[in-house]
Amino acid sequence: MSLWDRVLEWDDASIRLLAERHRDPAHPLRSGGRLRAVHLCEYGAQAMAVHGGLRASRAGGVARPGLLVALRGVALHVGRIDDLPGALEGEARLLMDGDSGWQYQFRILHAGALLAEGRAAVMPAPATQPD
């Protein structure tokens, strides 16, 4: 499942993306006919993943798989997003990058209005053992 439709711009420290499918009745996160604002945390996490993938690709590699382990300071400024016309814009800013994981700050906006914001921490996924 990929929630973002395109990358607007990115550099080593941040990324901006655009999503337009939040009104789709077949959206994979919809329940009860609605797409609730709490799902904007997933949009934030996916923005982080896209940023990590782009950074790794530019360095000639692939991004290490990660596990979302914490959300902090999350503020939701709307109850739902499936009724919003036009695109959603996401921003993620890298706060910490280390061997033990990554921390980002994210913001999701619609028509310039802040919908959600918070911070997220990701740890590298454990290496799988060959059979």
LOGU-830222 format. One line per field, with one value per residue: residue number from 1; residue in three letters; z, x, y of N, C-alpha, C in turn. Coordinates in pm, whole numbers. Each point is the difference from the previous one (the first is absolute). Example, Ala and Ser with C-alpha at 12.3 -4.5 7.8 and 13.67 -1.06 7.14 Angstrom:
num	c(1  2)
residuo	c(ALA  SER)
n_pz	c(780  -72)
n_px	c(1319  -35)
n_py	c(-569  105)
ca_pz	c(0  6)
ca_px	c(-89  82)
ca_py	c(119  119)
c_pz	c(0  73)
c_px	c(90  -77)
c_py	c(120  109)
//
This chain:
num	c(1  2  3  4  5  6  7  8  9  10  11  12  13  14  15  16  17  18  19  20  21  22  23  24  25  26  27  28  29  30  31  32  33  34  35  36  37  38  39  40  41  42  43  44  45  46  47  48  49  50  51  52  53  54  55  56  57  58  59  60  61  62  63  64  65  66  67  68  69  70  71  72  73  74  75  76  77  78  79  80  81  82  83  84  85  86  87  88  89  90  91  92  93  94  95  96  97  98  99  100  101  102  103  104  105  106  107  108  109  110  111  112  113  114  115  116  117  118  119  120  121  122  123  124  125  126  127  128  129  130  131)
residuo	c(MET  SER  LEU  TRP  ASP  ARG  VAL  LEU  GLU  TRP  ASP  ASP  ALA  SER  ILE  ARG  LEU  LEU  ALA  GLU  ARG  HIS  ARG  ASP  PRO  ALA  HIS  PRO  LEU  ARG  SER  GLY  GLY  ARG  LEU  ARG  ALA  VAL  HIS  LEU  CYS  GLU  TYR  GLY  ALA  GLN  ALA  MET  ALA  VAL  HIS  GLY  GLY  LEU  ARG  ALA  SER  ARG  ALA  GLY  GLY  VAL  ALA  ARG  PRO  GLY  LEU  LEU  VAL  ALA  LEU  ARG  GLY  VAL  ALA  LEU  HIS  VAL  GLY  ARG  ILE  ASP  ASP  LEU  PRO  GLY  ALA  LEU  GLU  GLY  GLU  ALA  ARG  LEU  LEU  MET  ASP  GLY  ASP  SER  GLY  TRP  GLN  TYR  GLN  PHE  ARG  ILE  LEU  HIS  ALA  GLY  ALA  LEU  LEU  ALA  GLU  GLY  ARG  ALA  ALA  VAL  MET  PRO  ALA  PRO  ALA  THR  GLN  PRO  ASP)
n_pz	c(0  -99  99  -27  -73  59  -29  79  111  -2  119  46  25  -118  0  -118  31  -98  55  -90  52  87  -115  -39  -40  -84  61  5  44  -94  91  -8  -120  101  -27  116  69  86  -117  33  111  -68  -38  125  44  -93  40  124  -32  -65  99  86  -79  -13  129  26  -87  47  112  -94  98  93  30  123  8  35  131  -21  89  -47  48  -17  91  -23  -92  13  -108  -51  -23  -124  -103  0  72  4  -68  -112  -24  58  83  -15  122  -21  123  -46  118  -22  -37  43  47  109  -99  -28  11  -20  -51  12  -114  11  -121  1  -123  46  30  119  -45  -6  118  -1  84  -71  64  -74  28  -32  -99  83  -16  -116  59  -79  -80)
n_px	c(85  -19  10  129  -42  60  129  -20  67  131  60  122  -54  -63  -133  -53  -123  -67  -121  -62  34  9  -53  90  -122  97  20  120  6  -91  -84  -110  58  89  75  31  8  -31  -55  -7  -1  -80  -70  13  -35  -94  -22  15  -78  -80  11  -16  -100  -42  19  -53  -98  -3  9  -84  -87  -48  -116  49  -62  -109  -8  -120  74  -12  -110  42  -62  -75  -32  -126  -7  -29  -124  -12  42  -90  -42  132  -40  50  125  60  64  106  47  121  46  117  -25  2  123  -21  97  -45  -4  -123  8  -129  -16  -133  -46  -132  -8  -103  23  119  -109  51  13  130  57  127  51  89  11  104  -9  125  -60  -29  125  -45  -22  99  -86)
n_py	c(-117  83  87  20  102  102  3  104  -27  -17  -9  5  118  8  -14  31  -45  -61  2  -75  -116  98  40  -86  -41  -37  115  -58  124  9  47  -73  -11  2  105  -52  111  -95  -25  128  -74  -81  107  43  -121  1  124  -45  -104  83  86  -99  -41  125  18  -119  25  124  -72  -49  12  -78  53  6  -116  65  13  49  65  124  53  122  72  -105  89  -37  76  -120  -36  48  -77  -96  102  0  108  -41  30  -103  79  -77  19  -43  18  -41  -56  -133  -28  -122  -76  64  91  44  130  20  118  -13  51  -3  57  83  43  -34  -74  11  -125  -29  -26  -32  -88  -65  -115  -34  -129  -35  -63  -100  -36  -44  -114  -37  -64)
ca_pz	c(0  -8  17  -65  -146  -59  79  -50  14  114  15  105  128  -1  -119  -17  -89  -31  -8  -51  4  130  -20  -69  85  18  73  87  143  32  75  21  -102  29  21  120  10  64  -107  -44  57  -102  -106  49  0  -139  -46  53  -75  -133  18  25  -125  -91  52  -21  -143  -42  49  -71  70  25  138  94  50  135  76  72  141  88  -47  110  -29  -113  12  -113  0  -65  36  -115  -116  -126  -55  -37  -143  -32  45  130  -12  116  23  104  23  75  124  47  -87  61  -15  78  -56  -56  53  -93  30  -119  -5  -114  -23  -109  -40  93  140  67  38  100  19  105  -17  -6  12  -72  26  -106  20  24  -117  -6  -8  -113  38)
ca_px	c(-85  73  -96  43  -5  124  95  12  141  65  144  44  -64  -146  -74  -138  -71  -138  -92  -130  -95  -67  -146  -35  -80  72  124  23  -12  -138  -88  -129  -20  77  144  16  124  106  77  106  126  53  53  128  96  37  87  132  51  38  122  110  30  68  136  79  21  101  129  33  -48  -144  -33  -21  -138  -13  -123  -47  -3  -56  -55  3  -46  -94  -118  -91  -78  -127  -47  6  63  -56  -89  77  27  138  110  67  143  73  138  72  134  85  53  111  33  108  -4  -110  -128  -23  -111  -49  -116  -83  -117  -88  -78  -97  -24  73  -43  62  -92  62  144  54  133  -4  129  7  120  22  -64  101  41  -61  96  -27  -50)
ca_py	c(117  125  107  124  -7  49  78  137  36  -63  12  -93  27  9  -39  47  -91  32  -114  41  -112  -9  0  -125  -90  -126  26  -117  29  40  -91  63  102  122  -5  83  76  -79  -64  91  -50  -91  86  50  -111  -30  108  -33  -114  48  79  -93  -70  91  24  -122  -17  97  -48  -123  -118  -10  34  -110  -5  54  -20  118  -40  103  127  97  134  -1  86  -11  123  -32  -133  -88  63  -48  101  119  10  34  -85  11  19  -51  43  -74  55  -92  57  -83  -113  -75  -145  -56  39  132  79  101  83  3  88  -24  121  5  139  85  -19  -114  -108  -87  17  -83  -57  -146  -69  -127  -82  -98  -130  -105  -76  -133  -111  -90  -135)
c_pz	c(0  3  -75  -151  -65  101  -67  4  120  -2  114  130  -2  -133  4  -105  -18  -10  -44  14  131  -12  -63  94  27  73  102  150  41  84  26  -98  20  10  110  7  64  -106  -57  61  -97  -119  42  -3  -142  -61  46  -81  -141  9  22  -125  -99  44  -25  -147  -51  44  -65  67  4  148  84  41  145  60  73  147  92  -81  120  -49  -116  34  -129  6  -73  44  -112  -118  -133  -67  -43  -151  -25  70  146  -28  129  4  108  8  90  121  48  -93  61  -23  72  -51  -47  73  -98  66  -128  17  -124  -11  -113  -27  99  146  58  45  115  7  112  -29  3  9  -67  37  -117  35  26  -129  3  -17  -119  51  -22)
c_px	c(90  -101  36  2  128  81  11  145  57  149  39  -78  -152  -59  -138  -67  -144  -81  -137  -107  -76  -153  -49  -79  69  134  22  -13  -141  -68  -130  -27  79  150  31  139  113  87  107  134  65  54  137  108  44  85  143  65  44  131  120  41  75  144  89  32  107  139  40  -49  -152  -23  -15  -146  -5  -135  -34  -17  -61  -54  -3  -56  -97  -119  -80  -95  -133  -41  11  59  -62  -91  72  25  147  101  39  149  66  140  59  141  77  59  124  16  119  -15  -119  -138  -5  -115  -33  -109  -82  -116  -79  -92  -100  -31  65  -36  63  -106  55  149  45  142  -13  142  -11  130  18  -69  109  32  -65  109  -33  -45  103)
c_py	c(123  114  128  -20  52  81  137  47  -74  34  -95  15  -7  -44  66  -87  43  -129  50  -109  -13  1  -130  -91  -134  20  -112  27  44  -106  75  113  128  -29  100  63  -79  -69  93  -36  -98  79  55  -107  -34  111  -25  -112  41  79  -92  -76  87  27  -121  -20  96  -44  -133  -127  -7  29  -126  -1  48  -31  129  -39  105  116  93  133  8  90  -14  118  -13  -140  -102  75  -41  101  127  4  33  -90  25  21  -47  54  -90  56  -95  72  -75  -118  -71  -149  -61  43  143  67  111  83  3  98  -36  121  -20  147  98  -13  -127  -100  -83  31  -92  -42  -152  -55  -136  -69  -94  -131  -103  -73  -137  -104  -88  -136  -106)
//
